[in-house]
């Protein structure tokens, strides 16, 4: 009886060891400060959408950083005339009492703005993009959660103060975000 019990335990240990080696562990859920929770659904994943003309795609990968006090969004646009990439860092601004971000682009441009949670997703109401040549563009983007993904509609402020929609793209999860180096 004891021999049978020991054989069963040895087999279970062997199976447990094999499973531990063959199956990658699920990534730990990122911990965020409470103020960044509106962005939590994006974390740990890469999201991709095609531009309306179908010529290029935009991929964003979101990871928590520095103990969940910041979020990094690394994105790459591929398939267009030239590869373009950028990185955004999201943070809680305690003085303004809102989520803020700064964006840095591979072409030398940069922008900053804020993020607001809405009942259906996220609103980026006040992005001021400054190109490498100093030209500015005021942008507004709205994310609406859509099943397993989200739709992002970006608009640009016109010289007369009105807004013109630039595009709407549907982002879907394409895999896990790369782990931090």
C-alpha positions as CSV (number, residue, x, y, z in Angstrom):
1,X,0.0,0.0,0.0
2,X,2.8,2.4,0.9
3,X,4.7,1.5,-2.2
4,X,1.6,2.3,-4.4
5,X,1.1,5.6,-2.6
6,X,4.7,6.6,-3.1
7,X,4.5,5.6,-6.8
8,X,1.4,7.8,-7.2
9,X,3.1,10.7,-5.5
10,X,6.2,10.3,-7.7
11,X,4.1,10.2,-10.9
12,X,2.2,13.3,-9.8
13,X,5.5,15.2,-9.1
14,X,6.8,14.1,-12.5
15,X,3.6,15.3,-14.2
16,X,3.7,18.6,-12.3
17,X,7.3,19.2,-13.2
18,X,6.6,18.4,-16.9
19,X,3.6,20.7,-17.0
20,X,5.6,23.5,-15.3
21,X,8.3,23.1,-18.0
22,X,5.9,22.8,-21.0
23,X,3.3,25.4,-20.3
24,X,4.5,29.0,-19.9
25,X,3.2,30.7,-16.8
26,X,0.5,33.2,-17.3
27,X,1.8,36.8,-16.9
28,X,1.0,38.4,-13.5
29,X,-1.7,40.9,-13.7
30,X,-0.1,44.3,-13.7
31,X,-0.7,46.5,-10.7
32,X,-1.7,50.0,-11.3
33,X,-2.4,53.0,-9.1
34,X,-6.1,53.5,-8.9
35,X,-6.1,56.7,-10.9
36,X,-4.8,54.9,-14.0
37,X,-7.4,52.1,-13.8
38,X,-9.4,53.6,-16.8
39,X,-6.5,52.3,-19.0
40,X,-6.2,48.9,-17.4
41,X,-8.1,47.0,-20.2
42,X,-5.3,48.0,-22.6
43,X,-2.4,46.7,-20.4
44,X,-0.3,43.7,-21.2
45,X,-1.6,43.5,-24.8
46,X,-0.8,44.8,-28.3
47,X,-3.6,46.2,-30.3
48,X,-3.7,46.6,-34.1
49,X,-5.9,48.4,-36.6
50,X,-5.7,49.2,-40.3
51,X,-6.0,52.7,-41.6
52,X,-9.1,53.3,-43.6
53,X,-7.2,53.1,-46.9
54,X,-5.9,49.7,-46.0
55,X,-2.3,50.7,-46.9
56,X,-0.9,50.8,-43.4
57,X,-1.5,49.4,-39.9
58,X,-1.0,50.9,-36.4
59,X,0.0,48.6,-33.5
60,X,0.1,49.8,-29.9
61,X,1.5,47.8,-27.0
62,X,0.7,48.8,-23.5
63,X,2.8,47.9,-20.4
64,X,2.8,49.1,-16.8
65,X,6.0,50.6,-15.6
66,X,7.7,51.8,-12.4
67,X,5.4,49.9,-10.0
68,X,2.2,50.8,-11.9
69,X,2.6,54.5,-11.5
70,X,3.0,55.0,-15.2
71,X,1.9,53.2,-18.4
72,X,4.1,52.9,-21.6
73,X,2.4,52.7,-25.0
74,X,4.9,51.9,-27.8
75,X,3.4,52.1,-31.3
76,X,4.5,51.4,-34.8
77,X,2.9,52.3,-38.1
78,X,3.9,49.9,-40.9
79,X,3.0,49.5,-44.5
80,X,2.8,53.2,-45.5
81,X,5.4,55.2,-47.4
82,X,7.8,55.2,-44.4
83,X,7.9,53.4,-41.1
84,X,6.8,55.6,-38.2
85,X,6.9,54.9,-34.5
86,X,6.4,56.6,-31.2
87,X,6.1,56.2,-27.5
88,X,3.6,57.6,-25.0
89,X,4.0,57.7,-21.2
90,X,0.7,58.0,-19.2
91,X,0.7,59.3,-15.6
92,X,-1.6,60.7,-13.0
93,X,-1.2,64.4,-12.5
94,X,-2.3,65.1,-8.9
95,X,-2.4,68.9,-9.4
96,X,-4.7,68.8,-12.4
97,X,-6.4,65.7,-11.0
98,X,-6.4,63.9,-14.4
99,X,-4.5,61.4,-16.4
100,X,-1.8,63.1,-18.6
101,X,0.5,61.8,-21.3
102,X,3.5,62.8,-23.3
103,X,4.2,61.4,-26.8
104,X,7.5,61.3,-28.6
105,X,7.6,60.4,-32.3
106,X,10.3,58.9,-34.5
107,X,10.1,61.9,-36.9
108,X,11.1,64.3,-34.1
109,X,7.5,65.4,-33.3
110,X,5.9,65.3,-29.8
111,X,2.6,65.9,-28.2
112,X,1.0,66.1,-24.8
113,X,-2.6,65.9,-23.6
114,X,-5.0,64.3,-21.2
115,X,-7.3,61.3,-21.0
116,X,-10.8,61.1,-19.5
117,X,-12.8,58.0,-18.7
118,X,-16.2,57.9,-20.3
119,X,-19.1,55.4,-19.9
120,X,-18.1,53.8,-23.2
121,X,-14.3,54.2,-23.2
122,X,-11.8,57.0,-23.2
123,X,-11.6,60.6,-24.5
124,X,-8.3,62.3,-25.4
125,X,-9.8,65.8,-25.7
126,X,-6.7,68.1,-26.0
127,X,-3.7,66.6,-27.8
128,X,-1.4,69.3,-29.0
129,X,1.1,67.8,-31.6
130,X,4.2,69.7,-32.4
131,X,6.0,68.5,-35.5
132,X,9.8,68.4,-35.9
133,X,9.4,71.6,-38.0
134,X,7.4,73.4,-35.3
135,X,4.0,73.2,-37.0
136,X,1.2,72.4,-34.6
137,X,-1.9,70.3,-34.9
138,X,-4.7,70.1,-32.2
139,X,-6.2,66.6,-32.1
140,X,-9.1,65.0,-30.3
141,X,-9.4,61.2,-30.2
142,X,-12.3,59.1,-28.7
143,X,-11.9,55.4,-27.9
144,X,-15.2,53.4,-27.7
145,X,-15.0,49.9,-26.4
146,X,-16.4,47.5,-28.9
147,X,-16.6,43.9,-27.8
148,X,-13.1,42.6,-27.5
149,X,-11.5,45.7,-29.0
150,X,-12.2,49.4,-29.4
151,X,-12.9,52.0,-32.1
152,X,-10.6,55.1,-32.2
153,X,-11.9,58.2,-34.0
154,X,-9.4,61.0,-34.4
155,X,-10.3,64.6,-35.4
156,X,-8.2,67.7,-36.1
157,X,-9.2,71.3,-35.2
158,X,-9.5,73.4,-38.4
159,X,-8.4,77.0,-38.7
160,X,-12.0,78.2,-38.2
161,X,-12.2,76.3,-34.9
162,X,-14.4,73.4,-36.1
163,X,-13.3,69.8,-35.9
164,X,-12.8,67.5,-38.9
165,X,-12.7,63.7,-38.6
166,X,-9.5,62.3,-39.9
167,X,-10.3,58.6,-39.5
168,X,-11.9,55.9,-37.5
169,X,-10.0,52.6,-36.9
170,X,-11.0,49.4,-35.1
171,X,-8.3,48.0,-32.8
172,X,-8.2,44.3,-31.9
173,X,-5.9,42.5,-29.5
174,X,-3.2,40.8,-31.5
175,X,-1.1,39.3,-28.6
176,X,0.7,40.0,-25.4
177,X,2.8,43.1,-25.1
178,X,6.6,42.4,-25.0
179,X,7.9,42.1,-21.5
180,X,10.1,44.9,-20.1
181,X,13.8,44.5,-20.7
